[in-house]
Amino acid sequence: MENGEIDVVSVSNPMLTVHECKYKVDGITKFIENQTFQFDNTFSCTESTEELYEYSLKPILDNVFNTGTITIFAYG
């Protein structure tokens, strides 16, 4: 942050935004192109493992062990 840099990914539940640094046609001028993706839930580095478990995993455990199939995508 001190150097004017930003994280490449930001999270605002349920959205995740990827910030991609690009150059305009002149090859000199920089700009950031944002790609936004929506999920059921997203978590940033500020949430603890316990919070993630309580909010997203605990409510669906019965389904997992009894009849269902789930997919959890984790990155980072």
C-alpha positions in Angstrom: 0.0 0.0 0.0 2.9 2.4 0.8 4.2 2.0 -2.7 0.8 2.6 -4.4 0.3 -1.1 -5.0 -3.0 -2.9 -4.6 -3.9 -6.5 -4.0 -4.6 -8.5 -7.1 -7.8 -9.9 -5.6 -10.4 -8.2 -3.3 -13.3 -9.8 -1.6 -16.7 -8.4 -0.7 -19.1 -11.3 0.1 -20.4 -12.8 -2.1 -18.3 -11.1 -4.8 -14.6 -11.7 -5.7 -12.9 -9.2 -7.9 -9.6 -9.8 -9.8 -7.7 -6.6 -10.5 -5.6 -6.9 -13.7 -3.0 -4.3 -14.5 -2.9 -3.5 -18.2 -1.5 -0.9 -20.6 -3.5 1.2 -23.0 -2.8 1.1 -26.8 0.0 3.6 -26.4 2.0 1.1 -24.4 2.7 3.6 -21.6 -0.5 4.4 -19.8 -1.5 1.8 -17.2 -5.0 1.0 -16.1 -6.7 -1.7 -14.1 -9.3 -4.0 -15.6 -11.6 -5.6 -13.0 -13.2 -9.0 -13.5 -15.9 -9.8 -10.9 -17.1 -13.2 -10.0 -20.0 -14.1 -7.7 -20.2 -17.2 -5.4 -22.4 -18.3 -2.7 -19.9 -17.0 -0.2 -16.4 -15.5 -0.3 -14.0 -14.9 2.5 -10.9 -12.7 2.7 -7.7 -13.1 4.7 -9.3 -11.3 7.6 -11.7 -14.1 8.4 -10.5 -17.0 10.6 -10.8 -20.7 9.9 -13.3 -20.9 12.7 -15.5 -18.2 11.1 -15.4 -20.0 7.7 -16.3 -23.3 9.3 -19.2 -21.9 11.4 -20.7 -19.9 8.5 -20.2 -22.1 5.5 -19.4 -25.7 6.4 -21.2 -26.5 9.7 -24.7 -25.9 8.2 -24.1 -28.4 5.4 -22.3 -31.2 7.2 -25.5 -33.3 7.7 -26.0 -33.2 3.9 -22.5 -34.2 3.2 -22.5 -37.3 5.5 -26.0 -38.4 4.7 -27.2 -37.9 1.2 -25.5 -35.0 -0.7 -22.5 -34.0 -2.6 -20.9 -30.5 -2.3 -18.1 -28.6 -3.9 -15.9 -26.2 -2.0 -13.4 -24.2 -3.9 -10.5 -22.8 -1.8 -7.6 -20.7 -3.0 -4.8 -19.1 -1.1 
